[in-house]
Amino acid sequence: MPLIKGMKSTTIWKAFFLNALASTMIIFIAVTVKEKFDTFKNKKDEEIVRTTSFKSIGFTLIATFTATMIAYTLMYIIFGYGGGLMVSTA
């Protein structure tokens, strides 16, 4: 039972809105995590160079996957989003 009724993806615009909401949450968390784990170095006192390490990439992938699972779970609980993706195994 969704917490907010009437916001299922019954029209194309509701589906676009709900997908945009989920994508926004996921991208925000991914960018925030990547920013935290990237390093910034001052090169020759003129420009700042951003470097990405394998550690940053790994943490970003894990955080993005976790954020995706949480975002879609919250969307399902709040709006009932994603129920149309289920397939019967009959």
Residue frames as qw, qx, qy, qz and C-alpha x, y, z in Angstrom:
[[0.000, 0.887, 0.461, 0.000, 0.00, 0.00, 0.00],
 [0.425, 0.396, -0.026, 0.813, 1.60, 3.26, -1.09],
 [0.227, -0.456, -0.453, 0.732, 1.67, 6.14, 1.38],
 [0.222, 0.456, -0.067, -0.859, 0.66, 8.64, -1.32],
 [0.528, 0.389, 0.754, 0.043, -2.19, 7.35, -3.44],
 [0.433, 0.852, 0.243, -0.168, -2.88, 8.62, -6.94],
 [0.058, 0.843, -0.457, -0.278, 0.77, 8.92, -7.96],
 [0.757, -0.020, 0.616, 0.217, 1.19, 5.58, -9.71],
 [0.071, -0.371, 0.536, 0.755, 2.60, 5.77, -13.21],
 [0.500, 0.498, 0.696, -0.137, -0.76, 5.60, -14.91],
 [0.463, 0.880, 0.091, -0.055, 0.10, 8.38, -17.38],
 [0.752, 0.393, -0.099, 0.521, 3.31, 9.12, -19.22],
 [0.045, 0.761, -0.210, 0.612, 3.84, 12.35, -17.26],
 [0.724, -0.606, 0.210, -0.255, 3.43, 10.65, -13.88],
 [0.964, 0.003, 0.051, 0.263, 5.86, 7.94, -14.98],
 [0.515, 0.596, -0.137, 0.601, 8.37, 10.58, -16.15],
 [0.287, -0.783, 0.207, -0.513, 7.98, 12.52, -12.90],
 [0.865, -0.459, 0.181, -0.095, 8.48, 9.46, -10.69],
 [0.894, 0.186, 0.010, 0.407, 11.47, 8.27, -12.70],
 [0.284, 0.720, -0.161, 0.613, 13.01, 11.76, -12.58],
 [0.538, -0.730, 0.201, -0.369, 12.52, 11.83, -8.82],
 [0.951, -0.237, 0.149, 0.129, 14.24, 8.46, -8.37],
 [0.741, 0.431, -0.015, 0.515, 17.07, 9.41, -10.76],
 [0.002, 0.835, -0.166, 0.524, 17.63, 12.71, -8.98],
 [0.718, -0.635, 0.237, -0.159, 18.04, 11.01, -5.61],
 [0.947, -0.010, 0.155, 0.281, 20.46, 8.45, -7.04],
 [0.572, 0.599, -0.025, 0.560, 22.59, 10.95, -8.98],
 [0.231, -0.867, 0.173, -0.407, 22.77, 13.36, -6.04],
 [0.808, -0.522, 0.272, 0.000, 24.13, 10.66, -3.75],
 [0.886, 0.213, 0.145, 0.385, 26.57, 9.36, -6.39],
 [0.364, 0.747, -0.076, 0.551, 28.01, 12.81, -7.11],
 [0.435, -0.816, 0.214, -0.314, 28.27, 13.63, -3.40],
 [0.902, -0.326, 0.247, 0.142, 30.15, 10.40, -2.64],
 [0.771, 0.406, 0.090, 0.482, 32.50, 10.86, -5.62],
 [0.081, 0.864, -0.122, 0.482, 33.25, 14.41, -4.56],
 [0.649, -0.707, 0.234, -0.153, 34.10, 13.22, -1.05],
 [0.884, -0.228, 0.333, 0.235, 36.55, 10.54, -2.16],
 [0.642, 0.632, 0.035, 0.432, 38.26, 12.40, -5.03],
 [0.559, -0.521, -0.070, 0.641, 41.40, 14.33, -4.12],
 [0.300, 0.936, 0.102, 0.155, 42.18, 17.89, -5.11],
 [0.709, -0.276, 0.059, 0.646, 45.78, 18.99, -5.57],
 [0.105, 0.952, -0.036, -0.286, 47.11, 22.48, -6.07],
 [0.815, 0.189, 0.261, 0.481, 49.43, 22.33, -9.06],
 [0.467, 0.218, 0.086, 0.853, 52.03, 25.14, -9.28],
 [0.064, -0.451, -0.414, 0.788, 49.85, 27.48, -7.22],
 [0.205, 0.150, -0.343, -0.904, 47.74, 28.20, -10.30],
 [0.667, -0.064, -0.435, -0.601, 45.26, 25.47, -11.03],
 [0.556, -0.239, 0.685, -0.405, 43.59, 22.84, -8.90],
 [0.461, 0.215, -0.777, -0.371, 43.63, 19.35, -10.35],
 [0.795, -0.184, 0.313, -0.487, 41.07, 16.72, -9.38],
 [0.258, 0.339, -0.896, -0.127, 42.34, 13.15, -9.31],
 [0.865, -0.136, 0.017, -0.482, 40.24, 10.02, -9.14],
 [0.089, -0.425, 0.898, -0.078, 41.61, 6.83, -7.61],
 [0.457, -0.098, -0.846, -0.258, 40.39, 3.25, -7.80],
 [0.133, -0.275, -0.762, 0.571, 39.27, 3.66, -4.18],
 [0.273, 0.296, 0.121, -0.908, 37.06, 6.59, -5.20],
 [0.489, 0.109, -0.604, -0.620, 35.60, 4.62, -8.10],
 [0.364, -0.134, -0.917, 0.089, 34.91, 1.58, -5.90],
 [0.003, -0.328, -0.624, 0.709, 33.24, 3.58, -3.15],
 [0.355, 0.258, -0.125, -0.890, 31.20, 5.50, -5.73],
 [0.471, 0.010, -0.769, -0.432, 29.97, 2.28, -7.36],
 [0.290, -0.254, -0.870, 0.306, 29.02, 0.73, -4.03],
 [0.079, 0.348, 0.406, -0.842, 27.34, 3.92, -2.80],
 [0.391, 0.179, -0.354, -0.831, 25.46, 4.35, -6.09],
 [0.439, -0.127, -0.861, -0.222, 24.16, 0.77, -6.00],
 [0.201, -0.340, -0.754, 0.525, 23.10, 1.20, -2.38],
 [0.177, 0.308, 0.127, -0.926, 21.48, 4.57, -3.14],
 [0.412, 0.043, -0.611, -0.675, 19.63, 3.02, -6.07],
 [0.384, -0.259, -0.886, 0.036, 18.24, 0.19, -3.94],
 [0.101, -0.395, -0.564, 0.718, 17.20, 2.64, -1.20],
 [0.228, 0.233, -0.141, -0.935, 15.68, 5.14, -3.67],
 [0.455, -0.065, -0.695, -0.553, 13.61, 2.51, -5.47],
 [0.327, -0.321, -0.848, 0.266, 12.52, 0.95, -2.18],
 [0.013, 0.378, 0.372, -0.847, 11.40, 4.35, -0.87],
 [0.331, 0.147, -0.377, -0.853, 9.64, 5.09, -4.16],
 [0.417, -0.190, -0.853, -0.250, 7.82, 1.77, -3.90],
 [0.239, -0.396, -0.732, 0.500, 6.79, 2.40, -0.28],
 [0.060, 0.396, 0.198, -0.895, 5.74, 6.02, -0.83],
 [0.430, 0.384, -0.223, -0.786, 4.23, 5.92, -4.35],
 [0.837, 0.180, 0.491, -0.160, 3.89, 2.23, -5.23],
 [0.397, 0.764, -0.404, -0.309, 6.46, 2.85, -7.99],
 [0.063, 0.482, -0.866, -0.121, 7.93, -0.15, -9.82],
 [0.638, 0.063, 0.683, -0.352, 5.09, -2.59, -9.37],
 [0.747, 0.574, 0.011, -0.335, 4.59, -2.71, -13.12],
 [0.256, 0.661, -0.698, -0.100, 8.09, -4.14, -13.57],
 [0.493, -0.230, 0.810, -0.220, 7.19, -7.45, -11.96],
 [0.548, 0.227, -0.643, -0.485, 6.67, -10.51, -14.16],
 [0.860, -0.212, 0.285, -0.367, 4.65, -13.56, -13.18],
 [0.073, -0.469, 0.870, 0.134, 6.59, -16.84, -13.19],
 [0.798, 0.187, 0.427, -0.383, 3.62, -18.93, -14.29]]
